[in-house]
Amino acid sequence: MFEKLVFQSLIGLSFSMYLWLLAAGLTLVFGVLGVLNFAHGSLFMLGAYATFTLYGKLGINFWLSIGLSLLGVGIVGAILERFFIRHIYDIDLAYQLILTFGFILIFDDLVKMIWGGVAMIPPIPSFFEGNLSILGRAFPIYNLFIIVAGLGVAVILWLILERTWWGRMIRASASDREMASAIGINIPILFTTVFVFAAMLAALGGALGTPVRVVAPGIGTAMIIQAFVITVIGGLGNLKGAFVGALIVGILTAFGILLFPVFELFIIFVVMAIVLMIKPEGLFGK
Amino acid sequence: MAKKITRRKFLKNAVVGGVALGTGLGGYRVTYGQAKKTASLIKIGGQGAISGAHADYGWQMMAGATLAIEQINAKGGIFGRKLELKFMDEELKPATAVKNVRYLVTDWGADFLFGIDSSGSAMAVGPVLPELDRLCFVTHGATHRLTEELVYQKGIKQIFRLVAPVYQDALAAWVFKDDPQIKRWAGINCDYEYGYVAWNLFKENIKKFRPDVEFVAAAWAPFWTMDFSSHVSAVMAEKPDAIFATPWAGEGVMLLRQALMLGVFDKIQAWWQGMGGSVDVLEGLSNEIAANKFKGNLWGTARYIHNWPDTPENKTFVEAFRKRWGRFPNYSAEGSYSTIYAIKAGSEKAKSIETLKVAAALEGMELKTPAGPRLIRKEDHQAVYAVPAGRAMKSPDYTIPILGDLKVIPAKDYFRNPPFTPVAATK
């Protein structure tokens, strides 16, 4: 039983790290810009489509495809922020919802028009085909890679926010925008960079998923709901909370599937409900 | 100072957003076909999944129906009237399916309806058909309850199903009953009606043949599951001999790819992928099949496969479809193609397109179709015909993998017959 639980929690951990990639960008945008970006999942989807096209259709090197996809989605993010998101920073959350939801519809249909509606999957890169023996069972190299990637993103994010000038500006603007502006931080440009960075994180999630997940319109929507639940559990706008929230959701979902398979659909929402009852502001929220 | 966003506001808006996403408000409706304003046309309204991970099935329905309509129109149509098609996106949502059906009949003037991928949608559409006074030919939605309950028990004569229902998924019981070394079965199934019924029917039937069989684990995956590694891992923890899996289309491809990476095919003796013989699944896994990654242990069936039966009728259909569309037809294509011809046959026999007259004409009719002879049962309006099971493999005769080493079992052996004993539709 013990081995089963440990192995399942490792699988859950890889799921957690994948969710974290998506939740991180969402949290960053919410925490710093104060924007509830529903279309974050669409950026995830665009990253997946871009990598599928570059790697799967054009045969470009997998890692280069990811890099180019990040660049492309970063540009999309910059345009989104500069011309649209910028206008909804300080207005009612409902308007943010309407605008970003509108973008979900636009991107889903754009993707349908360009690539068609059928689900597609690229060939699997050969270096992801194998597995390692952990506790006598086969653990995919791919899942291990996702764990490392997620942890890597967490470390890099921490380093950026704590140790770089840009990170300091971000933290200042998140905590008091007026003051930050008063001391000379160019808020509009800073916010664009943050949004672009978050968009690239979303695209990274989408891109890294392509070896095992199909690209199809709407794949971002399925992920975004889970990302929101994580954000709420962790505390709105709190990166540490999002990381812990992702761990909880991923590992508990994996346990649920092993131990209570009949209830898989509800686990993530039950966890959210419990956290909200005990600590309504989220685990790390204020 | 940025406006303070309270947690309450966030949740309220997130819930609204989540509900909107869930119910699918808005969206670019991909529709096929143009409405023409001629009373002498016979209008055929269809719907299926044309977006998302299951999008190929709706496209295939549209493609198969279009081919049949073009062929029939080239020969003068039905009673000299040409056929016209309009195809809508069902989105795999019952509410959308019902809305589409109402639109097609009352706004667009459809004389006949067909399609529907989701069992849930089919069950929702069935009861509104008497009110709309139109026949609907379901060409995918597989729940037994459509025909056993709605037609047989409740007498909704307007429903017909020309494709094999969930009885087909349980064919695994017949395929593996004579393998004494396969005793421990695990299930990775869709967390909705199709998955529950397929698994329950399979368990019921294999137990009849093999009382020694055990069901060691079951995992349930809702729609839009993209990551099946937890499900596969949970099930493999119980060391099964074989796995019965129902996630279909793009989800099936993801599930199998993830299972490969988890080393499943080094451990199990067989994997039954219910709709593994469907074209999009075979295409999605063609590299892996060609490299024999599944070690010859990936079994499946479909509701029609392009390489069986080996008849001129089937060969002609497959060639015509490939010429028209550049792809192989899957079962929802063949089902829709045969449905259009069934509409023609029923109308011509009834000498009318009136709903109940055509229904009566179709009851008991045996149609010659690419999938073989189909008998439309009077009691439940279900077409009875056999589809074999086989191993996924590369073939020199086809550019996509096929199911080979076929096991052909007569339909009368595995189709349920009236009077129907109830089967649990829950997990």
Contacts between the chains, C-beta under 8 A, distances in Angstrom:
chain1	res1	chain2	res2	distance
A	4	B	237	4.4
A	7	B	233	6.5
A	7	B	237	7.0
A	8	B	230	6.9
A	8	B	233	5.8
A	8	B	234	6.3
A	8	B	237	7.0
A	11	B	229	5.2
A	11	B	230	5.4
A	11	B	233	4.5
A	12	B	230	6.3
A	14	B	229	6.9
A	15	B	227	5.6
A	15	B	229	7.0
A	15	B	230	6.3
A	18	B	227	7.0
A	34	B	2	4.6
A	34	B	3	6.9
A	34	B	5	6.0
A	36	B	5	7.7
A	36	B	10	6.6
A	36	B	13	6.2
A	36	B	14	7.0
A	36	B	17	7.9
A	38	B	17	5.4
A	38	B	21	7.8
A	89	B	2	7.0
A	90	B	2	6.2
A	90	B	3	5.1
A	91	B	3	7.6
A	93	B	5	6.1
A	93	B	9	5.1
A	93	B	10	6.8
A	93	B	12	7.9
A	93	B	13	4.5
A	94	B	13	6.1
A	94	B	16	7.9
A	96	B	13	7.4
A	97	B	13	4.8
A	97	B	16	6.4
A	97	B	17	5.2
A	101	B	17	6.0
A	101	B	20	6.2
A	101	B	21	7.7
A	104	B	21	7.3
A	105	B	26	5.1
A	105	B	27	5.9
A	105	B	28	7.3
A	108	B	27	6.9
A	108	B	28	7.4
A	108	B	51	7.6
A	109	B	27	7.0
A	109	B	28	3.5
A	112	B	28	6.4
A	112	B	30	6.5
A	112	B	51	5.9
A	113	B	28	7.7
A	116	B	55	7.8
A	117	B	30	6.5
A	117	B	50	5.2
A	117	B	51	4.1
A	117	B	52	7.1
A	117	B	55	3.9
A	117	B	58	7.9
A	117	B	59	7.2
A	118	B	55	4.7
A	118	B	56	4.8
A	118	B	59	6.4
A	118	B	280	7.0
A	119	B	52	7.1
A	119	B	53	4.4
A	119	B	54	7.4
A	119	B	55	6.1
A	119	B	56	7.2
A	119	B	249	6.7
A	119	B	250	3.2
A	119	B	253	7.4
A	119	B	280	7.4
A	119	B	284	7.8
A	120	B	284	7.8
A	121	B	250	7.6
A	121	B	253	5.8
A	121	B	254	7.4
A	121	B	257	7.1
A	121	B	284	5.4
A	123	B	287	5.2
A	124	B	257	6.5
A	124	B	261	7.9
A	124	B	287	7.7
A	124	B	288	7.8
A	128	B	261	7.0
A	129	B	260	7.7
A	129	B	261	6.9
A	131	B	261	6.3
A	131	B	262	6.8
A	131	B	263	4.9
A	137	B	233	7.9
A	137	B	236	7.1
A	137	B	237	7.9
A	137	B	263	7.7
A	138	B	262	5.7
A	138	B	263	2.9
A	138	B	266	7.1
A	138	B	267	7.9
A	139	B	262	7.8
A	140	B	229	7.3
A	140	B	258	7.8
A	140	B	261	3.9
A	140	B	262	5.7
A	140	B	263	7.8
A	141	B	261	7.7
A	142	B	261	5.6
A	143	B	229	6.3
A	143	B	261	7.6
A	176	B	1	7.2
A	177	B	1	6.4
A	177	B	2	5.0
A	178	B	1	5.2
A	209	B	226	7.3
A	211	B	257	7.7
A	212	B	227	7.7
A	212	B	254	6.2
A	212	B	257	5.3
A	212	B	258	5.3
A	212	B	261	7.0
A	213	B	226	4.8
A	213	B	227	7.4
A	213	B	254	5.7
A	214	B	53	5.6
A	214	B	226	7.8
A	214	B	250	4.0
A	214	B	251	8.0
A	214	B	253	6.2
A	214	B	254	5.8
A	214	B	284	7.5
A	216	B	51	7.5
A	216	B	52	5.3
A	216	B	53	4.8
A	216	B	55	6.5
A	216	B	250	5.9
A	217	B	51	5.0
A	217	B	52	6.3
A	217	B	55	7.8
A	218	B	51	6.6
A	218	B	52	5.1
A	218	B	224	7.9
A	219	B	53	7.6
A	219	B	226	6.8
A	221	B	21	5.2
A	222	B	224	4.0
A	222	B	226	6.5
A	223	B	226	7.5
A	224	B	21	7.6
A	225	B	18	5.8
A	225	B	21	7.0
A	228	B	14	5.3
A	228	B	18	7.2
A	232	B	7	7.8
A	232	B	10	7.5
A	232	B	11	6.8
A	232	B	14	7.3
A	236	B	5	7.2
A	236	B	7	6.1
A	236	B	10	5.7
A	253	B	230	6.5
A	254	B	230	4.2
A	254	B	233	7.5
A	254	B	234	7.7
A	257	B	219	5.6
A	257	B	220	8.0
A	257	B	230	4.5
A	257	B	231	5.6
A	257	B	234	4.8
A	258	B	230	7.4
A	258	B	233	7.6
A	258	B	234	4.1
A	258	B	237	6.8
A	261	B	217	7.8
A	261	B	218	5.7
A	261	B	219	5.3
A	261	B	220	5.5
A	261	B	234	7.0
A	262	B	220	6.9
A	262	B	427	6.0
A	264	B	191	6.5
A	264	B	219	7.6
A	264	B	220	5.3
A	264	B	221	7.4
A	264	B	222	7.0
A	265	B	191	6.1
A	265	B	220	7.7
A	265	B	222	5.2
A	280	B	7	6.7
A	281	B	7	5.9
A	282	B	7	7.3
A	285	B	7	7.0
